[in-house]
Amino acid sequence: MRLRWPRRVAAQVLVVQLVITTGVMVLATGLFLAPLGAELDEAATLRALAIAQTTAADPDIARGLISTSPSPAGPVQTEAERVRRATRALYVVVMDTHGVRWSHTTSGEIGRHVSTDPSAALSGQEIRQIDNGTLGRSARAKVPLYDSDGRIIGAVSVGIAYDSVRRRLVDAIPGLLLCAGAALGAGALAAVAVARRLRRITHGVAFADISALLDEREAMLHGVREGVVAFDRDGRIRLANDEAVRLLGLDADATGRALDEVLAPGRTTDVLAGRVDGTDLLAVSGSRVLVANRMPTRDGGAVVTLRDRTELELLGRELDSTQGLLDALRAQDHEHANRLHTVLGLLELGRHERAVEFVAGVASAHRASAEQIAERVRDPLVSALLVGKTAIAAERGVSLRISSATLLSHRVVDPRDLVTVLGNLIDNALDAATERRLSEPPVEPLGGPAAEPFMAPSLEPFVEVELRAENTTAVIRVSDTGPGVPPEMREQVFAEGWSTKRPAPPSPSADPSDPAPIVFRRRRGIGLALVRRLSERYGGMARVTARAGGGAVFTVILPEALAPDDLAGDGPARQLTSAGESR
């Protein structure tokens, strides 16, 4: 039966940990036994040396060596054997200066020359070693033997059976293996516990599955068109895909850093950090409108998804403008019908000259208004915006006035930014003026309640636009007769997502016969935030103040938004060409 390598991560980790633990135990046991044998050999030779030194210090042995001859019954043999039995040594050999034994465990060896070289001991050195002799392998020591005058008269050699040393080593192995087994068991239990926890964390997947999941996650995160930012429990960026880096303008080293270090303070940072509650929260990053959703994770972090609504927001504003133009065209359609009926009546009455004068007067009034705007504002996009907003304002019952101080003959560097700022300001001003007009009570005429009420001329709502150049700086000022902005809210009105307006109802001029009218409801609280962001991008500013007589005045300054005078030109043809090039 062939063993297979497990596929699950937990099982692989368990096997690896068991193998490592076993290997470590075997290695540790080997490393412990190797020096233990050397230490036991050292202890045995030191013991033999101590016995030899004690024997050599015995004066009876020295006198016997000098006064007697080698004999199994001599005093040297008798004393040496006493020492051997007392110390349980393998042998105690006393030799003279010629290497002849005077004592030995085996009586037949007395009087014979020793089997090993005694010259080192006879020269006055003390020797310790593990060696083989006539009695086998032993731990031995040799010391010189001195007489009473300090002369070397022989040597003493003591041996300890090496089997006793090996036996001590063998006796130590079971205890050592028991400790190693206990350590191995504890390691195995720890490995099993780690493997079980890892199995719960990884949900029993295999290493190959983890690799595939990581590859799929990377492909998905960097392939989706939504921004994804992941945070850990400390608020540091753990992951940001390519779209999030693009939308937020993050640096390449943003991963691992705190959110407040990579983004400037503001609503966008608060939304990403979870300091603002809710779903589909609006945020503005640069010139982009984002919708953010934050989802907490089980480890205390969070994942934020970002959707780019810039194009949709611009489309919504274009639809709003188109809806306003349609309303204005419907109103003008009724007005033109009335005028045509008037012309038809004059013709039927034969008053041809009067009909010509009526048509010429109407055409001259419209042409004069458009020409006046085009003469003061030379950029075609900006002047067309003002003409269109004039028609929308008239349909809503609000007068759109162009200030006498308006003069913009310079070439606009980026007309789209100027159109965005001016269009948002005019839209907000028209909303405010319309709200004021609808909230004012009508004035009762002198004829009494039965007569038709009318609005007093002093209460006629209007919006005034001033657009002028100061060198290369564009100054935009839009005032209205609306309810105004309280001082404590003059900073909040520029915050993204903040608005006092309610969702706009369907247009009252929509065709009631349409079975399924399309109503586009755009989120509020974006227009003024875009205005401030654009002004800050140009290095300028946007602020709101009170208007004398009631209402609000929005002022936006855009440095370097206009080309220098020497590039602007003076004539309308030059202006039209420059504006076309800028587009």
N, C-alpha and C positions, 0 to 999 in steps of 0.2 A: 504494500500500500504506500503510494507516493505521497509525501507531505507537500501541501501547497502553501504558498505564502498568502496570508490573509489579505483581503482587499480592503476591509474597513480600516479607517484611521485608528480607531481605538484599539483594535486587535493588533495592528502593526506596532503601535506604540508600546503595548503590553509585551509583545515578544522582544522588541528591541531593549526595553528596560530590563527584562529578565536576563537576557543574554549579557547585557552590560553589567548587571549586578553580580551574576555568576562569575564573569571574567574578573571583575574587581576583587571579589572574594578570593578566587584562586591566586591572583597576583599578590594580594596582600598576605595570604598564607605563605606563599613561597618566599616573599620578601622577609617575612618574620622568621621562617625556619632557617634560612641561609645564615643570618648573623647569629641565630641561637646556637647552631652547631659550632661556629667559631668561638662563641663565648664559652661554651662548655669545654672545648679543647683548651682554651686559655685558662679556665679555672682548674682543669685537671693538671696541667703542667705547673701552675703556681702551687698547687697542693703538693706535687711531687718535689718541687724545689724546697718547699718548707720542711718536708720530711728529711730531705737530704741535708739541709743546713742544720737541722736539729741533731741528726746522727753524727755529722762531722764535728759538731761542738762537744760531743761526749768524750771526755779525756780518757776513759777506759779503753775506747776503741783505738785511740792514738797510741797508748802505751802497749796495748796488745799487738798492734801492727809492728811496733819496734822490737819488742822483747820476745815474741813467739814466732812460730812458723805457721804457714797455712794448714789448717786442719779442721775437719767437720766438728770436732769437739773443742776447738780452741775458743778462747774468750772473745775473739772478734766475731766468729760465726754465731756464738751464743747471744751476744748483745745485738747483733744485726737482726737475728730472727725474732728477738723480743720486740724490737721496734717494728718489724714488718707485721707481726701479729697484732700489735697494739694499734697500728695505723691502717691495717687491712690493705697494705700495698701489695702489688704483684710480686715485687722483689726489692731487696735492699742489698746491694753489692758493694763491698769494700775492696779496693784494689790498691796495690803498691805502685811505686813510680814506674815499674816495668809493665803495668797492665795485667798483672796476675791477680786473679780473684782470691780473696781471703774469706769471702762469705758468698753464699748463693742459696736460693731456695732449693735447688737440687744439689745434694752433697757431692755428687760426682763431678760437678763443674768447679769445685774449689781446687785451687792450684793451677787452673788453666787460664789461658789468656782470654780477655774479654772479646766479644764478637764485634764490637764497634770501636772506633778510634777514640781513645781517651786523652789525646794530646792536648785538646783545648782545656779540659778540666785540670790536667797536670801542669799546665802553664799558668794557672791561677784564674781562669774564667769560669763563670757559671753558665751552664747550658740548659735550655728548655726546648723540647722538641717532641714531635710525634714520629716514632720510628719503629722498625721491626727488629726484633732480637731473637734469642734462643727460645723465649717464652711467648713469642708472637708480637702482634702490634700493641704498643703501649704508649702512654703519655709519660715521658721520662724527663729527669733532671739530673745533672751532674755538677758536683761542686768539689773544689780542692779540699784535701785533708791536711791540716797543719799540726806540727808538734808543739810542745810548750815554748820552743824558741821561735816559733813563727815560720819554720821551714816547711815546705810542701813535702810530705812523706807519702802521699797517695791521693786517692779520690773516692768519693762516695757517689754511687749511681742508684737512683730510686725510680721504679716504674709503677705506674698505675694501669690496671687492665683497661684497654680501650673499649672493651665490651660494656663496661659500666657507664662510660660516657655516652655511648650510643644508646644504651638502655634509657638513660635519662632523657635523651632527645626523643626517643620513641614514646616514652611515657607522657611527654608534653604534647604530643600530636593530638590525642583524643580531645583533650580540653580545648586545644586551639581549634580543632574542627567543629567542636560544639559551639564555640563562640561565633565561628564563621557561619555555621548553619543558622544560628539565631539571627545574625545580621542579614543573611540571605533571605530568611523568612520574612523579616520586617521589611526588607526592600521589595520582596514580591508582593506583600500586602499593600504597600504604598503604590507599587506599579499598577496593581489591580484597581485601587481607588482612583488613581489618576486616569486610567483607561476608561473607567465607568463615567467619570465626569466628562472626559473628552468625548465619549460616545453621546452623552446628552447634549453637549454643546454643538457637535458636528452633525447631530441627527443621523448618525450611523452611515455617513457617506464615505466613499473611498477617496484616496489621494488623487486618483485620476479624475474623479468627479469634481473635487475641489478645484483642480487646475482648470477643468472645463468651465466650471461656474465662474471663476475669476476672469477667464478669457471672455466669456459671454457678458459678464458685468461690464468689463472695460469697453467692449464693443458697443453695448447698449448705451452706457452713460455718455460715451463720446460720439455716438451716432444720433441720439435723439435731438430734436430741435427745441427742447426745453432745458433751461439751466437747472442743474442739480448741485446743491452745496450741502455737505454733511459736516456736522459739528460734533465734537466729543463733549463729555460732561463739563469740561472746564471752559467751553465756548470757543475752543480753538478749531480752526478749519482743518477737517480731516480729509476732505476730498472736494474737488471742484472740477466739473467737466468743462469741456472746451466752450460750450455755449454760456455757462455761468461766468467764465473768465471774460468772455466777450461782452456780455451784458453789463457786468459790474465793473469792468475795467481793472481786473485784479492783476497783480504782478505775478511773475513766474514763481517767486518764492513765497507765495501766500499760504501754501499748505504748511500746517503746523503753527501758524501764528494766530493770535487773537483777532477777532473780527474788528474790534475798535482800532487795531493797529493798521489795518489795510483799507478801511473805509472811513470816510469823514463822518462826523456826527450828523445825525438827521433822521428822518423818518425811515429811509431805506435801511439804515443800520439797526434802528429799533425794531423794524419788522423782521429782519433776518435773525436778530438776537432773541426774538420772542417776547419783547417788551410791549408789543401791541397784540391784543387778542383779536381773533376772528379768522374768517376764511376769505380767500380771494381778496387779499389786502392789496391796495394800490400803492405803488412806490415809483419814484422817478429817479433814474440813474443817468446823469448827464442829460441827453435829449431823448432818452428812451422811457417809455411808460411800461412798467412791469406789474404783473399780478403775481403775488407770492402766497404760497401755502406752506405752513410749517407743521411737520409731523414728528412728535417726540419718539425716541427709541427706548428700548428696555434698559440700555446701559446708561441712561441719563443724558444722552446726546439728542440730536435732532437732525432731520433731513428737510431741507427747504427746496421747493421746486419754484422755478421762475418762468413765467410766460411773457413773451414780448408782445405787448398790445400797441406798440407805437403805430404800426401801419393801420391797425384796426381803429385806433383812436383818431388818426388823421382821416381815415375813411368816414368815421362817424361825424367828424366836423364838416367834411365835405358834404355828407348827406344832410346835415343840419342846414348848411348854407344852401344846398340845392332845394331843400324843403322850403326854406325861407324865400328863395327866388321863385319857386312855384307858387307860393302864396301871393307873392307880389305880382307875378304875372296874371294870376287869376283876378286879383283886384283890378289890375290895369286893363284886363280884358273887359270887365264890366265898364270901366271908365271909357275905354276906347269905343265900346258899343254905344254908350250914351253920346259920345262926341260924334260918332258916325250918324246916329239918328238926328243929331242937331244939324249936321251938314246936309243930310238928306232933306230935312224940313226946309232949310234955307234955299236949297236948290229948287224944291217943289214950289216954294213961294216966289221964285224968280229972283231972289236976292243973291246973285252970284258973287258980286263984289264982297258982300258981307261974309259969304262962305269962305272965300279966299283969305280974307283977313283972319277969320277964326282959325283955319288950319295953319296959317303962317305963324300966328301967335303961339299956338300949342307947340308946334315944332321948334320954334325959336326958344321957348322956355326950357325944354328938355336939352336942346343942344347947348344952350348957354351954361346950364348947370354942369354938364359933362366936360365942356371946354374949360370952364373955370377950374375944375379939379385937375384936369390934365395940364393946364398951364402952371399950376402951383406945384404939382407933384409930377416930375418928368418920368419917373420909372413906370413903365406900362403895367406891371403886375400890381404895384401899390395903388396906382390911380384906378385901375379896374376894380380892385377890392373896395375902394371908397365909393365908386359909382354903384356897385352892387349892394353894398350895405345901406346906401341912401334909399334905394328902392325898398329894401326889406324894412328899414326903419319907418318909411312912409306907410307901408301896409300895416304896421303894428301901432300906428298912431303916434309915432315919436319922430321928432324933427332931428335929422342928423346935420349938424352945422360944421362947416370947415372954418377954423379960426383964421382971422385976417393975418395972423403971424405965421401961417403955414407957408413954407417955401422949402422945397427939396429939389434943387437943381443938380445936385451931385449924383454921380453914378453909385448905385448901391452895390456893395461887394457881393452880398448874398441876399437877393430879394426875398427868397423863401423864408429866411429867418425873420425879416422885417414884416412879412405878411403874417407869419404865425403870431408874432407879438401884437401887431395892430389888430388882427382879426379877433384874438382872444379878448383883448381889452374892449373892443367895440361890442362884442357879443355880451360880455358881462355888463357893460354900461346900458345896452338896450334892455336886458333883463331887468336891471334895477329901475330904469326909467319906466318901463311898462308896469312893473309891480307898484310903483308909486302912483302911476296914473289910475290903475285899477282900484287902489285902496283909497283914493281921494273921493269924498262925497260930491255929487254934482251940486252946482249952485242953482238955487231956485230962481227962475226968471221973475221979472217985475210983473208979468201978467198973472202971477198966482200959481198955485199948484197945478192947475189944469194945463198950463202952457208947457211946452217941451223944455226939459232942463238942458243946460249947456255947461261946458267947462270954462271957468274964468280964464282969460288970456294969461294972467300971471301964473296960472298953474299948468300951462302947456308944457308937457315933458319934452326934453330935448337932450341930445348928446352932442358935445362939442369936441372936435378932434383938432389937435395942433401937432404938426409934424414939421420940424425944422432942423437945419444943419448948423453945427458949430465946428467949423473946420472939417475934420473927418469923423466927428461924433454925431450920431443921430439922436435927437431928443424927441420923445413921443409923450404927449400928454392928452389924456382922454378924461373928460369930466362929464358928469351926468346929474340929473335932478332926482335921483333915486333916494332911498332912505338913508344912504351913507353907511359908513363903517365905523363902529364905536372904537375909541382909542385902544381899548384892551384887546381888540380882535384884529388890529392892523398888521400884525405879524402872522397870525394864524391863517389869514385868507390866502397866504402864499404857500401854505403847507399842503402837500399832496394828500388827497383824500378828504380834505376839509371843505365843506360847503354849507351855506345856509339855504340853498335852493332845494326844492323838492323836485322829483322826477317830472319832466315836462309831459303834459297830457298830449294826446293826439291833436294834430293841428285842426282848429275849428273850420278851416276852409277846405278840409279834405272832402272828396266827393262822397256823399252819403250813399250813392248807388253802388259804390264799389263793394262787392260781397266780402272781400278779404283785404282790407287796407293794411299796408305794411307800416308798422310803427317802430322806428329805431329808438331805443332808449339807451342813451349813453351814460356812463358813469360820471358823476359830478366830482369836482375837486381836483381837476387835472390842468385846466387852462392856465390859471394864474401860477401854478407851480412850474409849468413849462416856461412861462414868461420870465419868472425869476431865474430859472436855470439858464435860459438863453442869455439873459443880461449878465449873469455871473461868468458865463463862458466868454463873453466879450470883455470882461473886466469892468463891467458897469454895475448898475444897481436898479432896483425896482421898489417903489414905495407908494403908499396911499395916504392921502391927507383929506381933510374936510374941505368942501366947497362952500364959499360964502353964499348964503341963502339956502343951504341944504343940498345934500348930495355928497359925492365923493370925487376925488381927483386922483387918477393913477398916472404916475410919472415913471417912465423907463428911459434910461440913458444907456446907449450902446456905443462905446468908444470903438474907433477903427471900423465902424460899419459902413463908412462912405469912402469913396476913392478921393484922392487929392484933387484940387481944382484943376491942375494941369492935365489930368486924365479925364475930367468930367465932360468938358465941352460945353458950349453955350446953346446951341440950337436944338430943337426937338429931334431933328434927324439923328444928330450925334447921340442924344439920350436914348432913342429907340434902338440904335445899333449897339450901344453899350449894354443896355438891359438884355438884349438878345444874346450878346456874348456871355453875360453873367449866367444866363440860364444854360 
